[in-house]
Amino acid sequence: MEDTAKFLNFLHELPISVALLPDEVAVLELARRHELTFYDAAYLELAQRENYTLATFDHDLIAAAKAEGVTLA
């Protein structure tokens, strides 16, 4: 039980923020334009919206990110 409490405290202290829900229309447009799954397009939309660097090994997502001007890691 003590280990669980320590772990939960550790998680609580991590600098994590929860992003707002994506613009579903923007995600669908990205998915269609780049032939991505909705799931992958949601990552791309988040990276665009928040100006985040996107890290992926997925070739289609890499190509879409480059086409959209999203920075890649």
N, CA, C and O atoms as CSV, one atom per row, in Angstrom:
chain,resi,resn,atom,element,x,y,z
A,1,MET,N,N,0.817,-1.190,0.000
A,1,MET,CA,C,0.000,0.000,0.000
A,1,MET,C,C,0.868,1.264,0.000
A,1,MET,O,O,0.535,2.254,-0.651
A,2,GLU,N,N,1.970,1.216,0.730
A,2,GLU,CA,C,2.885,2.361,0.792
A,2,GLU,C,C,3.497,2.648,-0.575
A,2,GLU,O,O,3.641,3.807,-0.965
A,3,ASP,N,N,3.857,1.586,-1.305
A,3,ASP,CA,C,4.422,1.757,-2.643
A,3,ASP,C,C,3.406,2.409,-3.583
A,3,ASP,O,O,3.760,3.247,-4.413
A,4,THR,N,N,2.162,2.019,-3.443
A,4,THR,CA,C,1.111,2.595,-4.287
A,4,THR,C,C,0.971,4.082,-4.015
A,4,THR,O,O,0.857,4.874,-4.951
A,5,ALA,N,N,0.977,4.468,-2.762
A,5,ALA,CA,C,0.862,5.888,-2.399
A,5,ALA,C,C,2.047,6.682,-2.939
A,5,ALA,O,O,1.870,7.792,-3.441
A,6,LYS,N,N,3.241,6.130,-2.842
A,6,LYS,CA,C,4.439,6.802,-3.374
A,6,LYS,C,C,4.323,6.981,-4.884
A,6,LYS,O,O,4.641,8.041,-5.422
A,7,PHE,N,N,3.868,5.937,-5.551
A,7,PHE,CA,C,3.735,6.006,-7.005
A,7,PHE,C,C,2.696,7.051,-7.415
A,7,PHE,O,O,2.924,7.828,-8.342
A,8,LEU,N,N,1.564,7.066,-6.728
A,8,LEU,CA,C,0.528,8.059,-7.046
A,8,LEU,C,C,1.022,9.481,-6.787
A,8,LEU,O,O,0.708,10.394,-7.550
A,9,ASN,N,N,1.781,9.670,-5.731
A,9,ASN,CA,C,2.381,10.987,-5.470
A,9,ASN,C,C,3.357,11.366,-6.580
A,9,ASN,O,O,3.384,12.512,-7.028
A,10,PHE,N,N,4.155,10.398,-7.020
A,10,PHE,CA,C,5.090,10.626,-8.116
A,10,PHE,C,C,4.341,11.083,-9.372
A,10,PHE,O,O,4.740,12.054,-10.015
A,11,LEU,N,N,3.263,10.388,-9.718
A,11,LEU,CA,C,2.470,10.761,-10.898
A,11,LEU,C,C,1.888,12.165,-10.760
A,11,LEU,O,O,1.869,12.939,-11.716
A,12,HIS,N,N,1.423,12.473,-9.578
A,12,HIS,CA,C,0.819,13.779,-9.324
A,12,HIS,C,C,1.817,14.914,-9.526
A,12,HIS,O,O,1.432,16.012,-9.931
A,13,GLU,N,N,3.089,14.661,-9.250
A,13,GLU,CA,C,4.121,15.690,-9.349
A,13,GLU,C,C,4.674,15.866,-10.759
A,13,GLU,O,O,5.411,16.820,-11.009
A,14,LEU,N,N,4.341,14.975,-11.684
A,14,LEU,CA,C,4.834,15.103,-13.057
A,14,LEU,C,C,4.220,16.323,-13.732
A,14,LEU,O,O,3.052,16.637,-13.508
A,15,PRO,N,N,5.001,17.006,-14.554
A,15,PRO,CA,C,4.486,18.198,-15.238
A,15,PRO,C,C,3.643,17.826,-16.466
A,15,PRO,O,O,4.055,18.037,-17.606
A,16,ILE,N,N,2.472,17.276,-16.207
A,16,ILE,CA,C,1.587,16.817,-17.277
A,16,ILE,C,C,0.367,17.722,-17.327
A,16,ILE,O,O,-0.218,18.063,-16.299
A,17,SER,N,N,-0.001,18.099,-18.535
A,17,SER,CA,C,-1.238,18.864,-18.692
A,17,SER,C,C,-2.145,18.112,-19.663
A,17,SER,O,O,-1.673,17.366,-20.521
A,18,VAL,N,N,-3.423,18.315,-19.518
A,18,VAL,CA,C,-4.402,17.662,-20.369
A,18,VAL,C,C,-4.826,18.643,-21.450
A,18,VAL,O,O,-5.268,19.754,-21.154
A,19,ALA,N,N,-4.691,18.231,-22.692
A,19,ALA,CA,C,-5.052,19.097,-23.818
A,19,ALA,C,C,-6.564,19.102,-23.995
A,19,ALA,O,O,-7.257,18.145,-23.650
A,20,LEU,N,N,-7.048,20.202,-24.540
A,20,LEU,CA,C,-8.453,20.294,-24.892
A,20,LEU,C,C,-8.769,19.284,-25.986
A,20,LEU,O,O,-7.875,18.832,-26.702
A,21,LEU,N,N,-10.027,18.940,-26.108
A,21,LEU,CA,C,-10.432,18.038,-27.189
A,21,LEU,C,C,-10.119,18.684,-28.535
A,21,LEU,O,O,-10.190,19.905,-28.671
A,22,PRO,N,N,-9.779,17.878,-29.515
A,22,PRO,CA,C,-9.429,18.438,-30.827
A,22,PRO,C,C,-10.651,18.972,-31.562
A,22,PRO,O,O,-11.792,18.619,-31.263
A,23,ASP,N,N,-10.377,19.822,-32.517
A,23,ASP,CA,C,-11.411,20.290,-33.439
A,23,ASP,C,C,-11.680,19.124,-34.385
A,23,ASP,O,O,-10.859,18.816,-35.249
A,24,GLU,N,N,-12.823,18.483,-34.221
A,24,GLU,CA,C,-13.112,17.258,-34.983
A,24,GLU,C,C,-13.137,17.497,-36.483
A,24,GLU,O,O,-12.715,16.635,-37.253
A,25,VAL,N,N,-13.627,18.657,-36.908
A,25,VAL,CA,C,-13.656,18.974,-38.337
A,25,VAL,C,C,-12.235,19.083,-38.875
A,25,VAL,O,O,-11.941,18.582,-39.961
A,26,ALA,N,N,-11.350,19.736,-38.122
A,26,ALA,CA,C,-9.953,19.863,-38.540
A,26,ALA,C,C,-9.281,18.495,-38.611
A,26,ALA,O,O,-8.501,18.229,-39.525
A,27,VAL,N,N,-9.583,17.629,-37.645
A,27,VAL,CA,C,-8.996,16.289,-37.645
A,27,VAL,C,C,-9.471,15.503,-38.865
A,27,VAL,O,O,-8.671,14.853,-39.538
A,28,LEU,N,N,-10.765,15.562,-39.147
A,28,LEU,CA,C,-11.285,14.857,-40.327
A,28,LEU,C,C,-10.680,15.389,-41.619
A,28,LEU,O,O,-10.362,14.616,-42.523
A,29,GLU,N,N,-10.519,16.707,-41.710
A,29,GLU,CA,C,-9.903,17.284,-42.912
A,29,GLU,C,C,-8.469,16.806,-43.076
A,29,GLU,O,O,-8.051,16.455,-44.180
A,30,LEU,N,N,-7.709,16.790,-41.976
A,30,LEU,CA,C,-6.329,16.294,-42.046
A,30,LEU,C,C,-6.302,14.818,-42.419
A,30,LEU,O,O,-5.474,14.397,-43.226
A,31,ALA,N,N,-7.200,14.033,-41.840
A,31,ALA,CA,C,-7.254,12.596,-42.133
A,31,ALA,C,C,-7.538,12.360,-43.611
A,31,ALA,O,O,-6.901,11.521,-44.248
A,32,ARG,N,N,-8.480,13.091,-44.139
A,32,ARG,CA,C,-8.832,12.917,-45.556
A,32,ARG,C,C,-7.739,13.434,-46.477
A,32,ARG,O,O,-7.384,12.774,-47.454
A,33,ARG,N,N,-7.202,14.615,-46.170
A,33,ARG,CA,C,-6.185,15.221,-47.028
A,33,ARG,C,C,-4.933,14.353,-47.115
A,33,ARG,O,O,-4.300,14.274,-48.168
A,34,HIS,N,N,-4.577,13.703,-46.007
A,34,HIS,CA,C,-3.324,12.945,-45.970
A,34,HIS,C,C,-3.534,11.439,-45.857
A,34,HIS,O,O,-2.578,10.690,-45.652
A,35,GLU,N,N,-4.795,10.991,-45.991
A,35,GLU,CA,C,-5.124,9.572,-45.903
A,35,GLU,C,C,-4.595,8.945,-44.611
A,35,GLU,O,O,-3.947,7.898,-44.628
A,36,LEU,N,N,-4.891,9.620,-43.484
A,36,LEU,CA,C,-4.486,9.155,-42.168
A,36,LEU,C,C,-5.684,8.579,-41.431
A,36,LEU,O,O,-6.832,8.860,-41.778
A,37,THR,N,N,-5.413,7.780,-40.421
A,37,THR,CA,C,-6.490,7.381,-39.525
A,37,THR,C,C,-6.893,8.605,-38.703
A,37,THR,O,O,-6.123,9.556,-38.570
A,38,PHE,N,N,-8.095,8.568,-38.160
A,38,PHE,CA,C,-8.538,9.679,-37.307
A,38,PHE,C,C,-7.576,9.835,-36.134
A,38,PHE,O,O,-7.253,10.951,-35.728
A,39,TYR,N,N,-7.126,8.718,-35.602
A,39,TYR,CA,C,-6.203,8.690,-34.463
A,39,TYR,C,C,-4.910,9.435,-34.798
A,39,TYR,O,O,-4.478,10.291,-34.026
A,40,ASP,N,N,-4.290,9.124,-35.933
A,40,ASP,CA,C,-3.056,9.793,-36.339
A,40,ASP,C,C,-3.308,11.263,-36.654
A,40,ASP,O,O,-2.498,12.124,-36.309
A,41,ALA,N,N,-4.420,11.546,-37.302
A,41,ALA,CA,C,-4.751,12.939,-37.628
A,41,ALA,C,C,-4.976,13.757,-36.362
A,41,ALA,O,O,-4.693,14.955,-36.347
A,42,ALA,N,N,-5.481,13.130,-35.298
A,42,ALA,CA,C,-5.675,13.841,-34.032
A,42,ALA,C,C,-4.323,14.250,-33.440
A,42,ALA,O,O,-4.191,15.353,-32.909
A,43,TYR,N,N,-3.326,13.376,-33.528
A,43,TYR,CA,C,-1.977,13.742,-33.081
A,43,TYR,C,C,-1.443,14.908,-33.901
A,43,TYR,O,O,-0.849,15.836,-33.354
A,44,LEU,N,N,-1.652,14.862,-35.197
A,44,LEU,CA,C,-1.182,15.927,-36.075
A,44,LEU,C,C,-1.885,17.249,-35.758
A,44,LEU,O,O,-1.248,18.301,-35.718
A,45,GLU,N,N,-3.190,17.188,-35.536
A,45,GLU,CA,C,-3.950,18.397,-35.212
A,45,GLU,C,C,-3.467,19.000,-33.894
A,45,GLU,O,O,-3.349,20.220,-33.779
A,46,LEU,N,N,-3.188,18.162,-32.909
A,46,LEU,CA,C,-2.688,18.647,-31.627
A,46,LEU,C,C,-1.326,19.319,-31.793
A,46,LEU,O,O,-1.086,20.386,-31.228
A,47,ALA,N,N,-0.447,18.703,-32.557
A,47,ALA,CA,C,0.878,19.288,-32.795
A,47,ALA,C,C,0.748,20.641,-33.496
A,47,ALA,O,O,1.463,21.584,-33.158
A,48,GLN,N,N,-0.157,20.742,-34.466
A,48,GLN,CA,C,-0.389,22.021,-35.144
A,48,GLN,C,C,-0.928,23.069,-34.176
A,48,GLN,O,O,-0.407,24.181,-34.094
A,49,ARG,N,N,-1.965,22.704,-33.455
A,49,ARG,CA,C,-2.671,23.644,-32.587
A,49,ARG,C,C,-1.790,24.164,-31.462
A,49,ARG,O,O,-1.831,25.351,-31.140
A,50,GLU,N,N,-1.000,23.292,-30.866
A,50,GLU,CA,C,-0.177,23.664,-29.714
A,50,GLU,C,C,1.267,23.994,-30.101
A,50,GLU,O,O,2.088,24.314,-29.241
A,51,ASN,N,N,1.569,23.915,-31.396
A,51,ASN,CA,C,2.925,24.161,-31.895
A,51,ASN,C,C,3.933,23.232,-31.210
A,51,ASN,O,O,5.001,23.660,-30.773
A,52,TYR,N,N,3.563,21.947,-31.128
A,52,TYR,CA,C,4.419,20.928,-30.541
A,52,TYR,C,C,5.260,20.266,-31.622
A,52,TYR,O,O,4.897,20.258,-32.798
A,53,THR,N,N,6.382,19.717,-31.203
A,53,THR,CA,C,7.185,18.864,-32.064
A,53,THR,C,C,6.567,17.471,-32.027
A,53,THR,O,O,6.244,16.959,-30.955
A,54,LEU,N,N,6.406,16.868,-33.184
A,54,LEU,CA,C,5.789,15.552,-33.293
A,54,LEU,C,C,6.868,14.488,-33.443
A,54,LEU,O,O,7.761,14.612,-34.281
A,55,ALA,N,N,6.782,13.446,-32.629
A,55,ALA,CA,C,7.716,12.324,-32.702
A,55,ALA,C,C,6.945,11.087,-33.141
A,55,ALA,O,O,6.005,10.659,-32.470
A,56,THR,N,N,7.346,10.522,-34.261
A,56,THR,CA,C,6.686,9.329,-34.786
A,56,THR,C,C,7.624,8.586,-35.722
A,56,THR,O,O,8.546,9.168,-36.293
A,57,PHE,N,N,7.376,7.289,-35.869
A,57,PHE,CA,C,8.079,6.489,-36.867
A,57,PHE,C,C,7.153,6.166,-38.041
A,57,PHE,O,O,7.573,5.541,-39.015
A,58,ASP,N,N,5.901,6.593,-37.945
A,58,ASP,CA,C,4.904,6.300,-38.970
A,58,ASP,C,C,5.190,7.135,-40.219
A,58,ASP,O,O,5.169,8.364,-40.163
A,59,HIS,N,N,5.453,6.479,-41.330
A,59,HIS,CA,C,5.858,7.168,-42.560
A,59,HIS,C,C,4.770,8.091,-43.100
A,59,HIS,O,O,5.066,9.188,-43.573
A,60,ASP,N,N,3.521,7.656,-43.034
A,60,ASP,CA,C,2.425,8.502,-43.523
A,60,ASP,C,C,2.262,9.742,-42.652
A,60,ASP,O,O,2.022,10.833,-43.168
A,61,LEU,N,N,2.389,9.586,-41.346
A,61,LEU,CA,C,2.261,10.713,-40.436
A,61,LEU,C,C,3.436,11.678,-40.596
A,61,LEU,O,O,3.261,12.892,-40.497
A,62,ILE,N,N,4.614,11.148,-40.838
A,62,ILE,CA,C,5.787,11.995,-41.099
A,62,ILE,C,C,5.551,12.837,-42.347
A,62,ILE,O,O,5.791,14.044,-42.339
A,63,ALA,N,N,5.084,12.210,-43.408
A,63,ALA,CA,C,4.827,12.935,-44.656
A,63,ALA,C,C,3.761,14.010,-44.453
A,63,ALA,O,O,3.894,15.123,-44.962
A,64,ALA,N,N,2.705,13.679,-43.711
A,64,ALA,CA,C,1.642,14.644,-43.457
A,64,ALA,C,C,2.148,15.807,-42.620
A,64,ALA,O,O,1.809,16.958,-42.892
A,65,ALA,N,N,2.958,15.520,-41.603
A,65,ALA,CA,C,3.510,16.568,-40.756
A,65,ALA,C,C,4.382,17.515,-41.569
A,65,ALA,O,O,4.299,18.732,-41.404
A,66,LYS,N,N,5.211,16.968,-42.439
A,66,LYS,CA,C,6.038,17.802,-43.295
A,66,LYS,C,C,5.180,18.680,-44.208
A,66,LYS,O,O,5.461,19.866,-44.384
A,67,ALA,N,N,4.155,18.101,-44.773
A,67,ALA,CA,C,3.264,18.840,-45.671
A,67,ALA,C,C,2.533,19.959,-44.926
A,67,ALA,O,O,2.236,21.003,-45.507
A,68,GLU,N,N,2.245,19.740,-43.643
A,68,GLU,CA,C,1.523,20.730,-42.836
A,68,GLU,C,C,2.460,21.689,-42.106
A,68,GLU,O,O,1.997,22.588,-41.403
A,69,GLY,N,N,3.762,21.508,-42.263
A,69,GLY,CA,C,4.719,22.407,-41.623
A,69,GLY,C,C,4.904,22.147,-40.134
A,69,GLY,O,O,5.330,23.035,-39.396
A,70,VAL,N,N,4.586,20.939,-39.692
A,70,VAL,CA,C,4.756,20.571,-38.275
A,70,VAL,C,C,6.183,20.091,-38.062
A,70,VAL,O,O,6.696,19.287,-38.841
A,71,THR,N,N,6.815,20.577,-37.021
A,71,THR,CA,C,8.181,20.192,-36.693
A,71,THR,C,C,8.210,18.739,-36.228
A,71,THR,O,O,7.358,18.309,-35.451
A,72,LEU,N,N,9.197,17.991,-36.712
A,72,LEU,CA,C,9.362,16.585,-36.356
A,72,LEU,C,C,10.602,16.407,-35.491
A,72,LEU,O,O,11.600,17.108,-35.658
A,73,ALA,N,N,10.519,15.455,-34.561
A,73,ALA,CA,C,11.685,15.139,-33.698
A,73,ALA,C,C,12.578,14.153,-34.408
A,73,ALA,O,O,13.609,13.753,-33.867
